[in-house]
Amino acid sequence: MTQAFQLAYGSRHAALRSAGTLGTLEELARIRLLPEHVCRELDHAYVFLRTAEHRGQLVHRPPGHRRVRVGGL
């Protein structure tokens, strides 16, 4: 959704050209393209889903899968 707003309004609002979803939501509220409470709800939902995704990746990592050390790091 944020990408659609970036495409539609990015040429007129340079701050919307941010690469980050959360920063774009902040800017959408600041310039009043979306109501602040909607942006806040979308922010919370995005953080929740990303957290769930990362936790799911940790839980469902294949057995024996581990990080490979490169260059002795």
C-alpha positions in Angstrom: 0.0 0.0 0.0 2.8 2.4 0.8 4.3 1.7 -2.5 1.1 2.8 -4.3 1.2 6.1 -2.4 4.8 6.5 -3.3 4.1 6.0 -6.9 1.1 8.3 -6.9 2.4 11.1 -4.8 6.2 10.7 -4.7 6.8 13.2 -7.5 5.1 15.9 -5.5 6.3 14.9 -2.0 10.0 14.0 -1.9 9.8 12.6 1.6 7.6 9.8 0.3 10.5 8.5 -1.7 11.8 6.9 1.5 12.7 3.2 1.1 11.2 2.3 4.5 7.5 1.3 5.1 7.3 2.9 8.5 8.9 6.1 7.4 6.5 6.4 4.5 3.6 5.8 6.9 4.8 8.6 9.1 5.1 10.9 6.1 1.6 10.0 4.8 0.2 11.1 8.1 2.3 14.2 8.3 1.2 15.5 4.9 -2.4 14.2 5.6 -2.8 11.8 2.7 -4.0 9.3 5.2 -5.5 10.0 8.7 -3.0 9.7 11.5 -4.9 6.9 13.3 -4.9 4.8 10.1 -1.2 5.2 9.7 -0.7 4.3 13.3 -2.8 1.1 12.9 -0.9 0.2 9.8 2.4 0.8 11.6 1.4 -1.5 14.4 0.1 -4.2 12.1 3.3 -4.0 10.0 5.5 -4.4 13.0 3.4 -7.3 14.3 3.5 -9.2 11.0 7.3 -8.6 10.5 8.0 -9.9 14.1 5.8 -12.9 13.5 7.6 -13.6 10.2 11.0 -13.4 11.8 10.0 -15.7 14.7 8.5 -18.1 12.3 11.8 -18.3 10.4 13.6 -19.0 13.6 11.2 -21.8 14.7 11.0 -23.4 11.3 14.6 -23.4 10.4 15.6 -26.8 9.1 17.4 -29.2 11.5 21.2 -28.8 11.2 20.8 -25.4 9.5 23.3 -23.0 10.9 25.0 -19.8 9.9 28.1 -20.2 7.9 31.1 -18.3 9.1 33.0 -16.4 6.4 36.6 -15.4 6.8 36.9 -16.6 10.3 34.3 -14.1 11.6 
